[in-house]
Amino acid sequence: MTDDPRRRQPRRAVPGRVDVVDTLTEEVVGYLGNLSVGGMLLIANRPLPDDALFQFRFRLPDGIGAAQPIEVGAHVLWQERAGAPGQSWIGLRFLGLSAEATRRLRVWTTQPEQ
């Protein structure tokens, strides 16, 4: 867990590669870098439109993610080019999370990183 005093919510790096899918196009747009209850860092395959809204799906590595992926509304807050060619780092804020998604993210982000 990243415990940065500037952050409002605990944030945790995501181990391995967890793909993020745009639910409207069913396209993999990138993978998770880190997560909090309020948002995520997306390591994207390409830049996304500034200030855009998306509906994403990913499988949280919490033991039940394969059976029940999480769907989130997400708002692009910022982005910058990553070090790897063709990649962008994109900060997104979650919108309208379900109570169950909020619970799962809260539990997962407060567990120690392995």
Secondary structure by P-SEA (a helix, b strand, c coil): ccccccccbbbbbbccbbbbbcccccccccccccccccbbbbbccccccccccbbbbbbccccccccbbbbbbbbbccccccccccbbbbbbbbccccaaaaaaaaaaaacccc
